[in-house]
Amino acid sequence: MKKDFETKVIGWAFIIGAILLWGGWFFSPHHLGEYIVAADFEAINQNLWTWIWLYRMHIFGWVIMGIAMFALTSIATKKPYRVLIYPGTGMVIVGTFTLAIAAAFYYTFGAWGVGKTAGKSPEEVQLIMDGLHYTNHYVTCFVRFGRVFSGVGLVILGAAFVKWSIVSKALGWLTIVMGIVTMGIIMGIPDHFEIYKPMFHVKVVWLVLMGLTLLTKGINLPDVEEKA
């Protein structure tokens, strides 16, 4: 088992990512839905700066998660398991930053809309919302595909965990199941944020479990003989 400064850094990155992601969401005074609506701006304005800073915190949670995955890749790419680690972590990273970009849209336009709609008539506000709708529609695709990409990566990464016992098999199987369920929900039930939400919380739990595993047990990087 490898348990040293490197695994501590990676472990804490997973945990900090989880804290920022979930804390930014949980303590936010207002949660946006799949599509931004005019009523969101009034709600955001009631605690504008609190909302802004907590949304920033949430976005940086995705960033720190991406950093944790990069760091995991840096130590877990020996032969032969690198053939699964590289694509697994790579897809999770792609999905994570896709979700970060989507979150940045909601953050930017949520704050922008407060000033943009202030003092406007209902007709003027509706024109603003109509102009925002098309961009918002494309961003919902970022959310769905970011989660699907992450799901693909988790399945591949979990397969590496299980096959070579890189972490506990239970955590490896959780990783696989989480990826499959995420892909199934999003591709089977599109455009329904309320159904997606539980998987966000499951991912946060997974980040914490990964972090605690690396901090307390380290990571198993076996020397495996390659068969010709």
C-alpha positions in Angstrom: 0.0 0.0 0.0 1.2 3.5 -0.8 0.5 5.9 2.0 2.6 9.1 2.0 2.5 12.8 1.3 1.1 12.2 -2.2 -1.9 10.2 -1.0 -2.5 12.8 1.8 -2.6 15.6 -0.8 -5.0 13.6 -3.0 -7.2 12.5 -0.1 -7.6 16.1 1.2 -8.3 17.3 -2.4 -11.2 14.9 -2.6 -12.6 15.9 0.8 -12.1 19.7 0.2 -13.8 19.3 -3.2 -16.8 17.6 -1.5 -17.0 20.3 1.2 -17.0 23.1 -1.4 -19.5 21.4 -3.7 -22.0 20.4 -1.1 -21.5 23.4 1.3 -21.9 25.9 -1.6 -25.1 24.1 -2.6 -26.6 23.5 0.9 -26.1 26.9 2.3 -27.1 28.8 -0.8 -30.1 31.1 0.0 -31.7 30.3 -3.4 -31.4 27.3 -5.8 -31.9 27.9 -9.5 -33.9 25.4 -11.5 -33.2 23.9 -14.9 -34.3 27.1 -16.5 -33.7 30.6 -15.0 -37.0 32.4 -14.5 -37.8 36.0 -13.7 -38.7 35.2 -10.1 -35.2 33.9 -9.5 -33.7 37.4 -9.7 -35.9 38.8 -6.9 -35.0 35.8 -4.7 -31.3 36.1 -5.4 -31.4 39.9 -4.7 -32.6 39.2 -1.1 -29.1 37.8 -0.2 -27.1 38.7 -3.3 -23.6 38.6 -2.0 -24.2 35.5 0.1 -25.6 33.8 -3.0 -22.6 34.9 -5.2 -20.0 33.7 -2.8 -21.6 30.4 -2.1 -22.1 29.8 -5.8 -18.4 30.6 -6.3 -17.7 28.1 -3.5 -19.8 25.5 -5.3 -18.0 26.0 -8.7 -14.6 25.7 -7.0 -15.8 22.4 -5.6 -16.0 21.1 -9.2 -12.5 22.6 -9.9 -11.0 20.9 -6.8 -12.6 17.6 -7.8 -10.9 17.9 -11.2 -7.6 18.6 -9.4 -8.1 15.5 -7.2 -8.7 13.4 -10.3 -5.6 14.8 -12.0 -3.5 14.1 -8.9 -4.9 10.5 -8.7 -3.8 10.0 -12.3 -0.3 11.2 -11.5 0.4 8.3 -9.1 -1.9 5.5 -10.5 -0.7 5.0 -14.1 1.6 2.0 -13.9 1.3 -0.9 -16.3 -1.2 -2.5 -16.9 -3.9 -0.6 -15.0 -3.1 2.7 -16.6 -5.1 1.4 -19.6 -8.2 1.9 -17.4 -7.0 4.7 -15.1 -6.2 7.2 -17.8 -9.5 7.0 -19.7 -11.5 6.6 -16.5 -10.1 9.7 -14.8 -9.9 11.5 -18.1 -13.6 11.1 -18.7 -14.5 12.1 -15.1 -12.3 15.3 -15.6 -14.0 16.2 -18.8 -17.4 15.7 -17.2 -16.4 17.6 -14.1 -15.2 20.7 -16.0 -18.3 20.5 -18.3 -20.4 20.8 -15.2 -18.2 23.6 -13.8 -18.9 25.6 -17.1 -22.6 24.9 -16.8 -22.5 26.1 -13.1 -20.7 29.2 -14.2 -23.5 30.1 -16.6 -26.1 29.9 -13.8 -23.9 31.8 -11.5 -23.1 34.6 -14.0 -26.6 35.1 -15.4 -28.2 34.7 -12.0 -26.2 37.6 -10.6 -26.3 39.6 -13.9 -30.1 39.3 -14.1 -30.6 41.1 -10.8 -29.2 44.3 -12.1 -30.5 43.8 -15.7 -34.1 43.4 -14.6 -34.2 46.0 -11.8 -36.8 48.7 -12.4 -38.0 47.0 -15.7 -41.6 46.6 -16.7 -43.0 43.0 -16.9 -42.8 43.3 -20.7 -39.2 44.4 -20.7 -38.3 41.6 -18.2 -40.0 39.1 -20.5 -37.9 40.2 -23.4 -34.8 39.6 -21.3 -36.0 36.2 -20.3 -36.8 35.3 -24.0 -33.3 36.2 -25.0 -31.8 34.1 -22.2 -33.9 31.1 -22.9 -32.0 29.8 -25.9 -28.6 29.9 -24.2 -30.1 28.4 -21.1 -31.4 25.5 -23.2 -27.9 24.7 -24.5 -26.5 24.9 -21.0 -28.9 22.2 -19.9 -27.1 20.0 -22.4 -23.9 20.8 -20.7 -25.4 19.6 -17.4 -26.7 16.3 -18.9 -23.6 15.5 -20.9 -21.2 16.5 -18.1 -23.0 14.0 -15.8 -23.0 11.3 -18.6 -19.3 11.8 -19.3 -18.5 11.6 -15.6 -20.7 8.4 -15.4 -18.7 6.8 -18.2 -15.5 7.7 -16.5 -16.6 6.3 -13.1 -17.5 3.0 -14.7 -14.1 2.6 -16.2 -12.3 3.9 -13.1 -14.4 1.6 -10.9 -13.4 -1.4 -13.1 -9.8 -0.6 -12.5 -10.4 -0.3 -8.7 -12.1 -3.7 -8.6 -9.8 -5.6 -11.0 -6.6 -4.6 -9.3 -7.9 -3.8 -5.8 -6.5 -0.3 -6.0 -8.9 0.7 -3.3 -11.4 -1.5 -1.5 -13.6 -3.6 -3.8 -16.7 -2.1 -2.1 -15.6 1.4 -3.1 -14.8 0.1 -6.5 -18.2 -1.4 -7.0 -19.9 1.8 -5.6 -17.9 3.7 -8.3 -19.2 1.4 -11.1 -22.8 1.4 -9.9 -22.8 5.2 -9.4 -21.6 5.6 -13.0 -24.2 3.2 -14.5 -27.1 4.7 -12.5 -26.1 8.3 -13.4 -26.0 7.5 -17.1 -29.2 5.5 -16.9 -31.2 8.3 -15.2 -30.0 11.1 -17.4 -30.3 9.3 -20.7 -33.6 7.6 -19.7 -35.3 10.6 -18.1 -34.0 13.8 -19.8 -34.7 17.4 -18.7 -35.6 16.7 -15.1 -33.3 18.3 -12.6 -35.2 17.1 -9.6 -34.5 13.5 -10.5 -30.8 14.3 -11.1 -30.3 15.9 -7.7 -29.9 12.7 -5.6 -26.9 11.6 -7.8 -25.2 14.9 -6.9 -25.4 14.0 -3.2 -24.2 10.5 -3.9 -21.2 11.9 -5.8 -20.3 14.1 -2.8 -20.5 11.0 -0.5 -18.2 9.2 -3.0 -15.7 12.1 -2.9 -15.6 11.9 0.9 -15.2 8.1 0.9 -12.3 8.4 -1.7 -10.7 11.1 0.4 -11.0 9.1 3.7 -9.7 5.9 2.0 -6.6 7.7 0.7 -5.9 9.4 4.0 -6.4 6.4 6.3 -5.4 3.4 4.1 -3.6 4.9 1.2 -3.8 3.3 -2.3 -2.8 -0.1 -3.5 -0.6 0.1 -6.6 0.4 -3.6 -7.2 3.2 -4.7 -9.5 1.3 -6.8 -11.9 3.1 -9.0 -14.4 1.8 -8.5 -18.0 1.0 -11.6 -19.9 2.2 -11.9 -23.4 
